[in-house]
Amino acid sequence: MTATAPAGFDYRPEFLTTAEEWALAEDIRRLEFGEVRMHGVAARRRTAHFGWRYGYESWKIDPGPPLPEFLSPLRDRAAALVALDSEEFAEALVTEYPAGAGIGWHRDALQFGPVVVGVSLLGACRFRFQRGQGTARETYALSVEPRSAYVLGGAARSAWQHAISPTKTLRYSVTFRTLRRYSAAG
Ligand SMILES: O=C(O)CCC(=O)C(=O)O
């Protein structure tokens, strides 16, 4: 395992106060979560998409419901962390990880932009990175704690894959994404 985090990954513990965390979790609990189905199999985690919906089977994005009011201040703070205007975070994804749920190795969808901000609530998780294969494989892992935020940008977003090991207790994450800008040249 490498000693330092992948370039572009910035971890911010205690981004939220406990009171903010509980208030958010209370509202999140009431969201309508949908199942994540990949290759016909339902994952243990469930998601609620706002702004844009990502199709786990189609790999396509489609316009989704607007951001709920209660997530707006969190989006403002996430945007401030990376010096973006809030509206640039066109997509918000709330993920519910019941105990034992995780997410496999992946890079975030190409349709989304170069910077992702994630905020964690209630439970911790083992957040893992890998790049390269065989003897060239590099890994890094850290415990992402409740109330923390992370920025996933640069090489951490584009060159490394990430995964989350099965959680021990319920965890919610709220991740914010921009839309990728395509140039006229493609
Ligand atoms: O829950 C998280 O913090 C990360 C979620 C994630 O990697 C994803 O939805 O692609």
The ligand as an ORCA input file, in Angstrom:
! r2SCAN-3c Opt
* xyz 0 1
  O     -20.314      6.344     -0.976
  C     -19.343      6.955     -1.388
  O     -18.706      7.760     -0.696
  C     -18.815      6.721     -2.805
  C     -19.850      6.269     -3.766
  C     -19.306      5.941     -5.120
  O     -18.155      5.646     -5.287
  C     -20.195      5.954     -6.274
  O     -21.406      6.074     -6.126
  O     -19.691      5.831     -7.405
*
